[in-house]
Amino acid sequence: MKRKTTAFFVALAVIVVAVLSPVTSAMADSASYVCLGSDLTDEQRAEVLRLLGVSEDELDIDTLVTVTNEDEHRYLDGVLPDSVIGTRALSSCKVIQRENGHGIQVKTANISYLTEGMFQNALATAGMKDADVIVAAPFPISGTAALVGAMMAYAKMSGTVVQADLVEAATNELVTSGELAELLGDSGKTEQLIAAAKQIISEKDLSNEEEIRSTVTDLAGQLGYVLSEDEMSMVTGLMKQISSLDLDADALTQQALGIYEAAVNSGVDFSQFGIDSDTVDKAVEKAPGLIENLLGWFGSAFEG
């Protein structure tokens, strides 16, 4: 499978990401962390902070995380080539902790190629829970490496440790999702395919390559696609990696409710794979209300 060209990916070799922003004033006391790329110029830093809705005066040394290019290499070497990771850390994020059951919601600014749903899927794989996420950069870039910064900020906020194997798999998931979406010409269906395959493989504890391949083939068919051999190899390779992570299948669903709702609405029948439909049904029932409650925040996220 031919990967993206180096020239295209150099733009995404900046790091730091994402995050959680309060929906109402009632959430004003929620833990909030900002993660900034260490190589931002003063002008770029000002633009990123504007997109994140944060002023210099509001930055707190105790809740500020800085991501360096060395951090990128620490977590991404072996996943992306050096030429792709690049030499500068630019993209940034703001993180606000949310209540249990909120799930992950993502909004991006100046992030091209990768969709909000792809980030949502990958952040769930990396272990993030219950967060609103904004991924921002000073100018349009692809933003793959931003995942590392998001998880560093989340780890500091939650008092947890960044798990390298989870971040590596999540980054691979972002790259694979972006490439597959371009090939299929449908970002939404790609998000649904990756999420559904991840759910089934995690819940059924599948590790055999033929079982994984069969699952991916059936899911793609339910979504209206016949994957080429190269496309199948991409997804199967990712799912083999994910199968070794011992992910919590229920947590994956809860953190990306809207994507599972969309998958069911697109024709994915989880019961065909021996999955008890209760978890997914509850996700589908909850997702519309959750999305409706967040519309106000998404509508105003980048005002000013």
C-alpha positions in Angstrom: 0.0 0.0 0.0 1.5 3.3 -1.0 1.6 5.7 1.9 1.1 9.4 1.7 4.0 11.3 0.3 6.6 12.8 2.6 5.7 16.3 1.4 2.1 15.9 2.4 2.8 14.4 5.8 5.5 16.8 6.9 2.7 19.2 7.6 1.2 16.9 10.2 4.5 16.3 12.0 3.6 18.9 14.6 2.3 17.9 17.9 0.0 18.6 20.6 -3.6 18.5 20.6 -6.8 18.7 21.7 -9.5 19.2 24.0 -12.1 19.7 26.4 -14.0 22.9 26.7 -16.9 23.6 29.0 -20.4 23.6 27.5 -22.0 25.9 30.1 -20.9 28.1 32.9 -21.8 25.3 35.3 -18.7 23.5 34.1 -16.4 26.5 34.6 -14.6 24.8 37.6 -13.7 21.7 35.5 -10.0 20.9 35.2 -8.6 22.6 32.2 -5.3 22.0 30.6 -3.6 23.6 27.6 -1.0 21.9 25.5 1.2 24.0 23.2 3.8 23.0 20.6 7.3 24.2 21.7 8.2 25.5 18.3 5.4 28.0 17.8 6.5 31.5 17.0 5.0 34.3 19.0 2.6 35.1 16.2 1.6 31.4 15.8 1.2 31.0 19.5 -1.2 34.0 19.6 -3.2 32.5 16.8 -3.4 29.1 18.5 -4.5 30.6 21.8 -7.2 32.6 20.0 -8.5 29.4 18.4 -8.5 27.7 21.8 -10.2 30.6 23.5 -7.4 31.2 26.0 -5.4 34.3 26.7 -1.8 34.5 27.8 -3.0 35.8 31.2 -5.2 32.7 31.6 -2.3 30.3 31.2 -1.2 28.6 34.4 2.1 26.9 34.7 0.5 24.0 36.7 -2.0 23.3 33.9 0.2 24.1 30.9 1.9 21.2 28.9 4.5 21.8 26.3 5.2 19.2 23.6 8.5 19.0 21.9 9.7 17.3 18.8 11.6 14.9 21.0 8.3 13.9 22.6 6.9 13.2 19.2 9.8 10.9 18.4 9.5 9.1 21.7 5.9 8.0 21.0 5.8 7.9 17.1 9.1 6.4 16.1 8.3 3.0 14.6 4.8 4.3 13.7 5.8 7.1 11.3 9.1 7.7 9.5 11.4 10.5 10.7 10.7 12.5 7.6 7.0 12.4 8.5 7.4 13.2 12.2 9.4 16.2 11.1 11.5 18.6 13.2 9.0 21.0 14.7 6.1 20.8 17.2 3.3 23.2 16.4 -0.3 21.9 16.8 -1.9 22.5 20.2 -4.9 21.9 22.3 -7.0 22.8 25.3 -8.4 20.1 27.6 -11.3 20.3 30.1 -12.3 17.3 32.2 -15.9 16.3 31.9 -18.3 14.2 34.1 -18.5 10.4 33.8 -20.5 9.3 30.9 -20.0 12.4 28.8 -17.8 10.6 26.3 -15.3 12.3 23.9 -16.3 15.1 21.7 -13.9 16.6 19.2 -13.7 19.9 17.3 -10.8 20.9 15.1 -9.4 24.2 13.8 -6.8 24.4 10.9 -6.6 20.6 10.8 -6.9 19.1 7.4 -7.1 15.5 6.1 -8.2 13.9 9.4 -11.8 14.3 10.6 -13.2 14.9 14.1 -14.6 11.4 14.1 -11.2 9.9 13.4 -9.7 11.8 16.3 -12.6 10.7 18.5 -12.0 7.1 17.6 -8.3 7.3 18.1 -8.5 9.2 21.4 -10.7 6.4 22.7 -8.2 3.8 21.7 -5.4 5.8 23.4 -7.4 5.7 26.7 -8.9 9.2 26.9 -12.3 9.3 28.6 -15.0 11.9 29.1 -13.5 15.0 27.4 -14.4 17.7 24.9 -11.5 18.1 22.5 -10.3 20.9 20.3 -7.3 20.3 18.1 -5.9 23.5 16.8 -2.9 24.7 14.7 -1.6 28.1 13.5 -2.2 27.1 9.9 -3.7 24.2 8.0 -1.9 20.9 8.7 -2.9 17.3 8.8 -2.5 17.0 12.6 -1.8 13.3 13.1 0.9 13.9 15.7 -1.4 16.0 17.7 -2.6 12.9 19.4 0.5 12.7 21.5 0.1 16.2 22.9 -3.5 15.4 23.7 -2.7 12.4 25.7 0.2 14.1 27.5 -2.3 16.9 28.6 -4.9 14.3 29.5 -2.4 12.3 31.5 -1.4 15.3 33.5 -5.0 16.3 34.1 -6.1 12.9 35.2 -3.0 11.8 37.1 -2.5 8.8 34.8 0.5 7.7 32.8 0.7 8.0 29.0 0.8 4.4 27.7 3.1 4.2 24.7 1.5 1.1 23.2 -1.9 2.8 23.2 -0.6 6.0 21.7 1.2 4.1 19.1 -1.9 2.1 18.1 -4.0 5.2 18.2 -1.6 7.1 15.9 -1.6 4.1 13.5 -5.4 4.2 13.6 -5.3 7.9 12.6 -3.0 7.3 9.7 -4.9 4.3 8.5 -8.2 6.0 8.8 -7.0 9.0 6.8 -5.6 6.9 4.0 -8.6 4.6 3.9 -11.1 7.5 3.8 -9.2 9.0 0.9 -9.3 5.7 -1.0 -13.0 5.0 -0.3 -14.0 8.6 -0.7 -16.2 8.5 2.4 -14.8 9.7 5.8 -18.0 8.8 7.7 -18.1 5.2 6.5 -14.4 4.9 7.3 -15.0 6.1 10.9 -17.8 3.6 11.3 -15.9 0.7 9.8 -12.9 1.3 12.1 -15.1 1.8 15.2 -17.2 -1.2 14.6 -14.3 -3.5 13.8 -12.5 -2.3 17.0 -15.6 -2.9 19.0 -16.1 -6.5 17.8 -12.5 -7.5 18.0 -12.2 -6.1 21.5 -15.4 -7.6 22.8 -14.9 -11.0 21.1 -11.2 -11.0 21.9 -10.3 -11.9 18.3 -6.6 -12.3 17.6 -6.5 -14.8 14.7 -5.8 -13.0 11.4 -8.4 -14.9 9.4 -11.1 -14.1 12.0 -10.2 -10.5 11.9 -10.1 -10.4 8.1 -13.5 -12.1 8.0 -14.9 -9.6 10.4 -13.6 -6.7 8.5 -14.9 -8.1 5.2 -18.4 -8.6 6.6 -18.5 -5.1 8.2 -17.3 -3.5 5.0 -20.0 -5.3 3.1 -22.7 -4.1 5.5 -21.4 -0.6 4.8 -21.5 -1.1 1.1 -17.8 -1.7 0.3 -15.7 -4.4 -1.1 -12.1 -3.6 0.1 -9.2 -4.2 -2.2 -6.3 -6.4 -1.0 -4.3 -3.3 -0.1 -7.2 -1.7 1.8 -7.9 -5.0 3.6 -4.2 -5.3 4.6 -4.3 -1.8 6.1 -7.3 -2.4 8.2 -6.4 -6.0 9.2 -2.9 -4.9 10.3 -4.4 -2.1 12.4 -6.9 -4.5 14.0 -4.2 -7.1 14.7 -2.3 -4.4 16.7 -5.5 -3.3 18.5 -6.3 -7.0 19.4 -3.2 -7.1 21.5 -4.2 -4.0 23.7 -6.9 -5.5 25.9 -9.2 -2.6 25.3 -12.5 -2.2 27.2 -15.2 -2.6 24.5 -17.8 -0.9 26.6 -15.6 2.1 27.1 -15.0 2.4 23.4 -18.7 2.6 22.7 -19.3 5.1 25.5 -16.6 7.4 24.4 -17.7 7.5 20.7 -21.5 7.2 20.9 -22.3 9.2 17.8 -20.1 7.1 15.6 -21.8 3.9 16.8 -25.2 5.4 16.2 -24.1 6.3 12.6 -22.8 2.8 12.1 -26.1 1.2 13.1 -28.0 3.7 11.0 -25.7 2.8 8.0 -26.7 -0.9 8.3 -24.1 -2.4 10.7 -25.7 -5.3 12.5 -23.6 -6.1 15.6 -25.7 -9.1 16.5 -24.4 -10.8 13.3 -21.0 -11.0 15.0 -22.4 -12.4 18.3 -22.4 -9.1 20.0 -25.1 -8.5 22.6 -26.9 -5.4 21.2 -27.6 -3.9 24.6 -24.5 -1.7 24.8 -24.8 -0.5 21.2 -28.6 0.1 21.6 -28.0 2.2 24.7 -25.4 4.1 22.8 -27.8 4.8 19.9 -30.5 5.9 22.3 -28.1 8.2 24.2 -26.2 9.7 21.3 -28.9 12.0 19.8 -29.5 13.7 23.1 -25.8 14.1 23.8 -25.2 15.6 20.4 -28.1 18.0 20.8 -26.8 19.2 24.1 -23.4 19.9 22.6 -24.6 21.9 19.6 -24.4 25.2 21.5 -20.8 24.6 22.4 -19.7 23.5 18.9 -21.5 26.4 17.4 -19.6 28.9 19.5 -16.3 27.1 19.9 -14.4 29.4 17.5 -16.1 32.7 18.0 -13.7 35.6 18.5 
